[in-house]
Amino acid sequence: MKTKLMKRYEDETDEMPTWTWHNREFVTDDVLDWAHEKIQALEAQLTWRDATTLPAKDEVVLAKCVGENGYEVVVRAEYYR
């Protein structure tokens, strides 16, 4: 079953997003690289600000956190005063 992202990859690159091995479908490394580039391009458009200042009332913000395992996680947060 193809996701929207996989269909978009097919449309933009004319490449297959998956390969099959022993009747199982796997996402190709090219799809992962392509998605990573898309995410980096979106991340570059974000405006970062100091975390010590509070956001405006009802402002939706994204917070980047580093978990115990070292992975970065971006969470959506809303601040209510």
TORKOL-4160 file (C-alpha; in steps of 0.2 Angstrom, whole numbers, padded with zeros to 4 digits, m for minus):
81
<pt num="1" X="0000" Y="0000" Z="0000"/>
<pt num="2" X="0008" Y="0017" Z="m0005"/>
<pt num="3" X="0007" Y="0032" Z="0006"/>
<pt num="4" X="0004" Y="0049" Z="m0001"/>
<pt num="5" X="0023" Y="0053" Z="0001"/>
<pt num="6" X="0027" Y="0038" Z="m0009"/>
<pt num="7" X="0015" Y="0043" Z="m0023"/>
<pt num="8" X="0022" Y="0060" Z="m0023"/>
<pt num="9" X="0039" Y="0053" Z="m0025"/>
<pt num="10" X="0033" Y="0043" Z="m0040"/>
<pt num="11" X="0026" Y="0058" Z="m0048"/>
<pt num="12" X="0041" Y="0069" Z="m0045"/>
<pt num="13" X="0054" Y="0057" Z="m0050"/>
<pt num="14" X="0046" Y="0044" Z="m0061"/>
<pt num="15" X="0054" Y="0031" Z="m0050"/>
<pt num="16" X="0047" Y="0016" Z="m0040"/>
<pt num="17" X="0046" Y="0020" Z="m0021"/>
<pt num="18" X="0047" Y="0002" Z="m0016"/>
<pt num="19" X="0056" Y="m0015" Z="m0020"/>
<pt num="20" X="0050" Y="m0032" Z="m0016"/>
<pt num="21" X="0060" Y="m0046" Z="m0008"/>
<pt num="22" X="0052" Y="m0063" Z="m0003"/>
<pt num="23" X="0034" Y="m0056" Z="m0006"/>
<pt num="24" X="0038" Y="m0041" Z="0006"/>
<pt num="25" X="0038" Y="m0023" Z="0000"/>
<pt num="26" X="0052" Y="m0011" Z="0006"/>
<pt num="27" X="0055" Y="0007" Z="0004"/>
<pt num="28" X="0070" Y="0011" Z="m0007"/>
<pt num="29" X="0085" Y="0021" Z="0000"/>
<pt num="30" X="0081" Y="0034" Z="m0013"/>
<pt num="31" X="0064" Y="0038" Z="m0006"/>
<pt num="32" X="0072" Y="0040" Z="0011"/>
<pt num="33" X="0085" Y="0052" Z="0004"/>
<pt num="34" X="0072" Y="0062" Z="m0006"/>
<pt num="35" X="0061" Y="0064" Z="0010"/>
<pt num="36" X="0075" Y="0069" Z="0020"/>
<pt num="37" X="0080" Y="0083" Z="0008"/>
<pt num="38" X="0061" Y="0089" Z="0008"/>
<pt num="39" X="0061" Y="0089" Z="0027"/>
<pt num="40" X="0078" Y="0099" Z="0027"/>
<pt num="41" X="0071" Y="0112" Z="0015"/>
<pt num="42" X="0055" Y="0114" Z="0026"/>
<pt num="43" X="0066" Y="0115" Z="0042"/>
<pt num="44" X="0076" Y="0129" Z="0033"/>
<pt num="45" X="0061" Y="0139" Z="0032"/>
<pt num="46" X="0057" Y="0139" Z="0050"/>
<pt num="47" X="0061" Y="0154" Z="0061"/>
<pt num="48" X="0070" Y="0149" Z="0077"/>
<pt num="49" X="0069" Y="0160" Z="0092"/>
<pt num="50" X="0076" Y="0160" Z="0110"/>
<pt num="51" X="0067" Y="0147" Z="0121"/>
<pt num="52" X="0068" Y="0159" Z="0136"/>
<pt num="53" X="0054" Y="0170" Z="0129"/>
<pt num="54" X="0036" Y="0165" Z="0130"/>
<pt num="55" X="0026" Y="0164" Z="0114"/>
<pt num="56" X="0011" Y="0175" Z="0112"/>
<pt num="57" X="m0006" Y="0169" Z="0118"/>
<pt num="58" X="m0013" Y="0154" Z="0108"/>
<pt num="59" X="0002" Y="0154" Z="0097"/>
<pt num="60" X="0006" Y="0137" Z="0090"/>
<pt num="61" X="0025" Y="0133" Z="0090"/>
<pt num="62" X="0036" Y="0119" Z="0086"/>
<pt num="63" X="0049" Y="0113" Z="0099"/>
<pt num="64" X="0064" Y="0103" Z="0094"/>
<pt num="65" X="0069" Y="0092" Z="0108"/>
<pt num="66" X="0083" Y="0079" Z="0110"/>
<pt num="67" X="0078" Y="0062" Z="0118"/>
<pt num="68" X="0088" Y="0051" Z="0129"/>
<pt num="69" X="0092" Y="0040" Z="0114"/>
<pt num="70" X="0100" Y="0056" Z="0105"/>
<pt num="71" X="0086" Y="0057" Z="0092"/>
<pt num="72" X="0079" Y="0074" Z="0088"/>
<pt num="73" X="0060" Y="0076" Z="0090"/>
<pt num="74" X="0050" Y="0090" Z="0084"/>
<pt num="75" X="0033" Y="0093" Z="0094"/>
<pt num="76" X="0019" Y="0104" Z="0091"/>
<pt num="77" X="0015" Y="0115" Z="0106"/>
<pt num="78" X="0002" Y="0128" Z="0111"/>
<pt num="79" X="0005" Y="0140" Z="0125"/>
<pt num="80" X="m0010" Y="0147" Z="0135"/>
<pt num="81" X="m0007" Y="0162" Z="0147"/>
